[in-house]
Amino acid sequence: MILLGTDQIEDVALDKLKTGWAVLYGHPDVFRFLEYSLYKPGTNANAGFELLGFLPTVAFCKKTPRFRKMFKETDDRTVTVLQAFKVDNSEGFAFHILEVPKDSDNEARYNKVAQAVRNYLVNGEFVPHR
């Protein structure tokens, strides 16, 4: 378990975004679903799935080939944030995907997302587009 001060959250999120990870937040059941689907516990792949915070929680997901396939990430479309919704009366989830188009200002987008992660964990509001 890693304990962070609120002033360190942005730095951790920014580092993850710059090194090939995406941010996941939303319905609590999605964390287990994605972990067991893409980052099976007890395997080396599980090192690519990290949780931060406790209600609210965000996860950092390493962009493995399976992740890229599931979320249709390409060289022209970089997945940055996944917002998960549980589909009523179903075992399924719907995802809203925030992406960074090729040749855009990744640094500015990553900074906004890192600020949004901090705000979500501290205040419960995730707004990466401000």
C-alpha positions in Angstrom: 0.0 0.0 0.0 1.3 3.5 -0.9 0.3 6.4 1.2 0.4 9.8 -0.5 -0.3 13.3 0.6 -2.8 15.3 -1.6 0.1 17.3 -3.0 1.7 14.1 -4.4 -1.4 12.7 -6.2 -0.9 14.9 -9.3 2.8 13.9 -9.6 1.9 10.2 -9.4 -0.9 10.6 -12.0 1.3 12.6 -14.3 4.1 10.1 -14.2 1.7 7.3 -15.0 0.2 9.1 -17.9 3.6 9.9 -19.4 4.8 6.3 -19.1 2.0 4.5 -20.9 -0.8 4.1 -18.3 -4.5 5.3 -18.5 -6.7 6.4 -15.7 -9.9 4.5 -14.8 -12.7 5.7 -12.6 -16.4 5.1 -12.2 -18.5 2.3 -10.9 -16.7 0.3 -8.2 -17.5 -3.1 -9.8 -15.5 -2.2 -12.9 -12.2 -2.3 -11.0 -12.6 -6.1 -10.4 -13.9 -6.7 -13.9 -10.9 -5.1 -15.6 -8.4 -6.5 -13.1 -9.6 -10.1 -13.7 -10.1 -9.5 -17.5 -6.7 -7.9 -18.3 -4.5 -8.0 -15.3 -5.2 -11.4 -13.6 -4.2 -11.5 -9.9 -1.3 -13.8 -9.2 0.3 -13.2 -12.6 3.0 -10.7 -13.7 0.3 -8.9 -15.7 -1.2 -7.8 -12.3 1.7 -5.3 -11.9 0.0 -3.3 -14.6 -3.1 -2.5 -12.5 -2.8 -0.1 -9.5 -5.5 1.3 -7.3 -5.2 4.7 -5.7 -7.7 6.1 -3.1 -10.5 4.5 -1.2 -14.0 5.6 -2.2 -13.6 7.4 -4.4 -11.0 5.3 -6.1 -9.1 5.6 -9.4 -7.1 2.8 -11.0 -4.1 3.2 -13.3 -4.1 0.6 -16.1 -0.9 -0.2 -18.0 -1.6 0.0 -21.7 -0.8 -3.6 -22.6 -1.6 -5.1 -26.0 -4.8 -6.6 -24.5 -5.8 -3.1 -23.1 -5.1 -1.5 -26.5 -7.3 -4.1 -28.2 -10.1 -3.9 -25.8 -10.3 -0.1 -26.0 -9.3 0.2 -29.6 -6.2 2.4 -29.0 -4.2 3.1 -32.1 -1.1 5.2 -32.9 -3.6 8.0 -33.9 -5.7 7.7 -30.8 -4.2 7.6 -27.3 -6.6 6.5 -24.5 -6.1 8.7 -21.5 -9.2 8.3 -19.2 -11.8 5.6 -19.0 -15.0 6.5 -17.2 -17.0 3.3 -16.4 -20.7 3.0 -16.0 -22.6 -0.2 -14.9 -25.4 -1.1 -17.3 -28.6 -1.5 -15.4 -29.8 -5.1 -14.9 -26.7 -6.4 -16.5 -23.2 -7.8 -15.8 -21.8 -5.4 -18.4 -20.2 -2.0 -18.3 -20.2 1.0 -20.7 -17.1 3.2 -21.0 -16.7 6.8 -21.9 -13.2 7.2 -23.3 -11.2 10.4 -23.2 -8.5 10.3 -25.8 -5.6 12.4 -26.9 -5.5 12.7 -30.8 -2.1 12.3 -32.5 0.0 15.5 -32.6 -2.0 17.2 -29.9 -0.5 18.8 -26.8 -0.1 15.7 -24.7 1.6 17.6 -21.9 -1.3 20.0 -21.4 -3.9 17.2 -21.5 -1.9 15.0 -19.1 -1.6 18.0 -16.6 -5.4 18.5 -16.8 -6.0 14.8 -16.2 -3.5 14.7 -13.3 -5.3 17.7 -11.7 -8.6 16.0 -12.2 -7.4 12.8 -10.5 -6.3 14.8 -7.5 -9.6 16.7 -7.4 -11.6 13.5 -7.7 -9.8 11.8 -4.8 -9.9 14.9 -2.6 -13.3 16.4 -3.6 -15.2 13.6 -5.4 -15.4 15.4 -8.7 -13.6 14.3 -11.9 -13.6 17.0 -14.6 -10.5 16.5 -16.9 -11.7 19.0 -19.5 -11.4 22.2 -17.4 
